[in-house]
Amino acid sequence: MNGEPACACQSSQTNLPKAAMANSDAWMSIPQGREPDYDSMVYVPAGTFKMGAEDHEVRESDGEGPIREVKLDAFYVDKTTVTNAQFEAFVAETGYVTEAERFGWSFVFVALLPKSKVRKLKAQTVSGLEWWYAIEGAYWRKPSGPGSNIKKIMDHPVVQVSWNDARAYCQWAGKRLPWEAEWECAARGGRETTIYPWGDDLEPGGKHAMNVWQGNFPVENTKADGFLATAPAQHYRANGFGLYNVTGNVWEWCMDYWSATPHQYGTENPHGPSSGEQRVVRGGSFLCHKSYCNRYRCSARTANSPDSASSNFSFRTFADPS
């Protein structure tokens, strides 16, 4: 994907079937009858910011540059990604069934699986990305497949959700997914051209500021930052806007269709191309590492198919002023 090692798998990269009942437009059946809870969100006023990057870590094939001034209307943004508790409330009220549940399987990172299961499932790995396993029975409530659960991580980001699942939640919550320009503006938290939301130092003051892979990817994670998988959605220090974990932890779905040249779509409320096969994701995840996928930066971007889900994909909701 995008000429670089993929940070997650697409549902088309396995021979496992997609259930016939899977419907990418299922989100449209969710009624939208509520007002966003603006009091729990952060208001970002209309204005301009510098989008993109041109530093030594930029991936040209990802279309991170050039740096350009982008003008945005005002918007609201959640302080955290949607948690397991929040997604559970959505499912309880609507009866929504995620795409991973309809397909009957989803992607799980190898380090999150029992070694006994890994030995039995080698045939279900993805060629070139052998650390991803297609696990039958994996979905948001059992994120690593049968035997796993979310009872002790209700305050962590919900994972194993596709773009279509995220859109369904937004429909229910009276909110929406962000356009990627909005996402980057929010992630920067008022800073301009820095690599990370807090500056240019990966570990400011020698302290971990986000949840990314520590050690030798993909065989050893020392958990020096405290986590093997996801961290709580409200963890580490918030950025200048009061937002948590905008880099690292989990990838966050955006509205835009993917383009390797996003700067061609204007600098005033840009929305990217009008069609495509993949949707943009931003922020990196707990699996990102400098030797493999250092996309845990404000400007970094990649994409995935809207029906794909995995151990490190989640979302954050945005809203327009009423």
N, C-alpha and C positions, 0 to 999 in steps of 0.2 A: 504494500500500500504506500503510495506517494514516494516510491523509490527508496524507502528506508525500512528497517525492520518494524513490523507492525506492533503497536502497543497493546493490541487486543485482537481477537479473532472475529471474522465475519461468519455468519451462519452458513454461508455457502462453502466454507472451507472444510466441510465434513460430509460424509456420505449418509449420516443419520437423517431420517426423513423430517420434513416439516408437516405437522398435522394438517389435514385438509381444512379443519375448522379454524385455523389461524387466520386472522383477518386484520390487516394492517390499518383498517379504518374503524376498528372497534372503539377507539377513543371518541368517535363522533356520537356514539350512543349514550355517552355519559351526560346527564343533564348539567347545565351550568346555571345554578340558581342562587349563588351566594356572592357576597362582596368580599374582596380580599381583606385580610386582617392587616390593614395598613400600620396599625400601632406596633406590630411585631416585626415590621420591615424597615429597611433603611431607605430614606429618600435621597436620590441623587439628582440635583437640579440640572436643568438644561445648560449646555456649555460645550466647550471643546476640550480635547485631550490629544496627546500624541500617541498614535497607535502603531504597533510594529516594532521591529528592532533591526539593528545592523551590526551587532557585536559578533565576536568570534564563535559564539555557540549557535548562531542562527543556521537553520537548515533551509537552504535556498529552495529545495524541492517542496518544502511545506508552505512557501509563500508568506513567510513572516515579515519580510520587508517589502518596500522601503518604509522608513518612518514617515508618517504623514499626519497632518492635523485633521481630526475628524470631529464633526459637529453632531451632537445628539440632543434629542428632546429629553425632558425629565422622565425619570422612571423610578420605580421602587424595586428593591431586591431583598431577598431573604438573607438573614445573617448566616445561615448554615444551609447545607444541602438537606434535602428531605430525609428524615430519619425513618428507621424501621417502625417506630411507634406511629408516626404520621401516616406512613403508607398503609399500615394495618388499619387505621381508622378509615381511610379511604376505601379499602377493600371491604371492610365490615359494612359500610353504608351502601356501597354500590354493587357488591358482588362481582367486581371486576376480576377477570382471569387474565393473568399476564401471558405474553407470548411464549415465554419459556415453559409455562405450564401447558400451553396448547401444543407446543412442539414436543413436549415430553422430555426435554434435556436442555442443558446450557453449558457454557464453558466455565471450567474451574481451574485455577492455577495449581500446578502440581504440588507446591509446598503446603497447600491447604488440605491435601488428601492423605489418608492413612497409607503407609508404605505398602501394606498388603494389597490395597486396591490399585495402587500404581502398577504393581507387577502384573496384575490381571488385565489392565486396560490399555496396554501399549498400542494396540491396534486402533484406539480411538484418539490418538494424538493427532496434531495438525502438522503436516510436513513442513519442516523448516522452523516450526514453532513448537517443538516437542514438549515445552513446559505447559502447554494448554491441553486439557483433556475435555472431551465432550462427555459430560456426565448425565446419565439418565436420572431424572428425578430432582435435578438441581433447579431451584427457582428462588425467588426472593425470601421465602420463609425458611427454606433449607438451602442456604447459599452455597454449600459445598456438597450438596446431594444428600441422599438418605443417611440419617444418623446425625446430621448437623441441625442446628436451630438458632434462633435469634433471641432466646429468652434473656441472655445476659448482655446483649448488645442492642437493646431497643433504642439507645441514644446514638447509635452509629448510623452512618448513611445507609439507606436501603441500596442494595446492589442486585444484580441479575435483572435489571430493568432495561428494556429497549427504549429507543426514542419514542415509539408508539405508546409504550406504557407510560412514559413520562408525560406525553401529551394528554393522555387520559386523566392522569392525576391533576394536571393543570386545569383541564376543563372542569373537573369537579371542584377545585379550589378557587375558581374564578380568577385564575392567574394565567401565566404563559411561560414558555421557555424564552430565554434571552436571545436576541440577535448577537452574534459574536462580538461586534463592536461594543455593545453594551456590556457584555461579559468582561471584556478586557478593561474597559473603563472602570468597572466595579472592582475588578481584581487589583488594579493598580492603586486603588484607594487614595487617589489624589497625587500620587507620585508620577513623575514623567521619566521615561526611558530607562528606569532601573530594571535589572534582570528579574528580581523577585519583588513581591509586594512590600518588603521591608528595606530593600536596597540591593547591593550587588554582591554581598558576601553570603555564600550558601549557608554557613553556620555562624550567624552574628554573635560575637562574643564567645565563640566556642560552643554555643548551645544550638540544639536542633530546633528549627523553626517550622518544620513540616514533616510529614510522614512519607518518606521514600525508601527505596531499598538500601539496606546497609550491608556491605560485605561483597561477596563474589556472586554476581548474578549469573545463572539462576539457581546455583547449587547451595549457597549459604547466605542466610540473612542473620546477621548478628543481633538484630533487633536493638541496636544502639539507641534508636530514637524511641524505643518502648513498644514497638508494634511489629508483628509479622504480617497482619492483614490490616483492616481498617482501624482507624482511631475514632474516638467519639467525634460527632459532627462539630461540636463546639470545643475545640482543643487547640493548644498552642496560643500564641498571641494573635489577636485580631489585627486586620490591616487598618489603614487610616480611615476607612468608612465604617469600621466595626464588623467586618465580615471575617468569618473563620474558614480556614482550610481552602482557600481559593486555589492554592497550588498544592500538589501532592494529595494523598489520601484516595480520592476517586476522580475519575474523569467525569466531566459535566457536559451533558448534551446541550446543544444550541439549536436554534431554529434553522440556521442557514444550510442550504445545500453546499457541498464542498466545491471549492475552486482553488487551484494552485496559484491563482493571480487575483486575490480578493481586492487588491488596490484598484483594480479596473472598474469596480462597481460603485465608484463615487466616494465622496467624503462627507456627505450629509445624510445621516441615518442610513448607512449602507446595509443592504439586506442580501448581498450576494446574488448568485444566479437564480433564475426563476424555476429551474428544474435540475434534477440530477439523481444519482443512484445512492449517494452517501450524504450523511448529515455531519456537520462539524461537531467535534468534541474538544473541550478545553481543560487545561489545568494540570494534566498529568495525574499520576496515581501512586499508591504505595509500591507499585512494581517498577517505577521508573528508576533508572540508574545511569550514571554518566557513561558507562561502558556499553549501554544498550539503547536506552531511550531517555535522553535528558530533557524531555518535554515538560518538565516541572517548572516552567518559567511563564511570566506574564504574557509574552508574545507567542509562545509555542502553540501549535495547532496541528490537529490531524483529523481523521474522520472515520466513520464506520457506517455500515448499512443500518437503516432504521429499525430492522427487525432483530438485530443482534443484541445479545446480553452476555455479561460475564461477571467475574468476581470483583471487578474494579470499575464498573460503570454505574453512575448515579446521575443526579441532576439537582439543580437549585431553581426555584421559581422566581419570576419577575412579574411586575404588574405596571400598568399605565396609571397615572393619576386619575382619580375619578372626576 
